[in-house]
Amino acid sequence: MEQFRLMAAANGQGGGGAPFKPKTLSGVPYDECISGIQKMIRRGKEREALILARELCASGYPAAVARRLMIIACEDIGLASPEVVAQVHTLCMGYLVLKKDARAGMDPEPLAIYMSVMLLARSPKNRECDDAQIWLIGALEKKLVTVQQVIDQNPIITDKHTDRGKVRLRNLAVVRGTTYQQEADREFFEEGTLLYPLVQIDGNKWGWLVAEMYSYDYEKHLRGFQPGEEKPKPLSPEEAEIVAELGCAGELASADSPGTPSNGG
């Protein structure tokens, strides 16, 4: 407790109404230490990052370091080494759990924190994840994109798992003389489950069995989704006319009718 008393005195706690600005045992501002860890990791300066991490841990801030390292992993390592991101999250969460369960004043040894610093400093690095987040925030604030645009430009979103999709598929069944379930299954297997990029594993034997069971074009599935194929097959003029008549007559089926479970996906 003596170290915290000295830190509080050095920080001017309780004097003159000045804002509390935490410092480490060496008198270094906390914010410079925590910021420094990330900058040193970004530049691969393992030794310097470890020194700063040790200073913060010894000054009573190991949990803050652990939480910051998980953020650094996503921001500065990201897609370059997802396995390092997972390892750092496992190490830091494990440390935080041990710290929570430890008796007061008995923090666990910060070896997991030091190992995390070393993994991050040595890892290949990439900022695409954080840059994507920055772009998303800015683009949405500036109205460069909207959620509705994404839905409108990708019609497969409104499939059997949505209310609008259920209504559309029921009307298609009326037009084509089929059943709702037939139309829903056809669209789900032939359009909704297309993957990009697709990887086949052992010939996708279970996929072939499902295709045989539901009689759909599995060859198309194996070709995978091709960018530019967002638009579904257009209705024939006759089908479009009947669907329009159903809409004008107010005969659109209710999306809440029995027998149309929305199971996600």
QUIGICOR-V818725 format. One record per backbone hydrogen bond with DSSP energy under -1.0 kcal/mol. CO is the residue of the C=O (numbers start at 1). NH is the residue of the N-H. Records with the same first field share a line. If there is no record, write none. Layout:
BEGIN
CO: NH / NH
END
This chain:
BEGIN
1: 5
2: 6
3: 7
4: 8
5: 9
6: 10
7: 11
8: 13
9: 12
12: 15
15: 18
22: 30
24: 27
28: 24
29: 33
30: 34
31: 35
32: 36
33: 37
34: 38
35: 39
36: 40
37: 41
38: 42
39: 43
40: 45
41: 44
44: 46
45: 49
46: 50
47: 51
48: 52
49: 53
50: 54
51: 55
52: 56
53: 57
54: 58
55: 59
56: 61
57: 60
61: 65
62: 66
63: 67
64: 68
65: 69
66: 70
67: 71
68: 72
69: 73
70: 74
71: 75
72: 76
73: 77 / 78
76: 126
77: 80
78: 81
81: 85
82: 86
83: 87
84: 88
85: 89
86: 90
87: 91
88: 92
89: 93
90: 94
91: 95
92: 96
93: 97
94: 98
95: 99
96: 100
97: 101
98: 102
103: 106
110: 114
111: 115
112: 116
113: 117
114: 118
115: 119
116: 120
117: 121
118: 122
119: 123
127: 131
128: 132
129: 133
130: 134
131: 135
132: 136
133: 137
134: 138
135: 139
136: 140
137: 141
138: 142
139: 144
146: 150
147: 151
148: 152
149: 153
154: 157
155: 158
157: 159
159: 162
162: 166
163: 167
164: 168
165: 169
166: 170
167: 171
168: 172
169: 173
170: 174
171: 175
172: 176
173: 178
179: 183
180: 184
181: 185
182: 186
183: 187
184: 188
185: 189
186: 190
187: 191 / 192
188: 193
191: 194
195: 225
201: 204
204: 208
205: 209
206: 210
207: 211
208: 212
209: 213
210: 214
211: 215 / 216
216: 218
217: 221
218: 222
219: 223
226: 229
236: 240
237: 241
238: 242
239: 243
240: 244
241: 245
242: 246
243: 247
244: 248
245: 249
246: 251
247: 250
254: 257
END
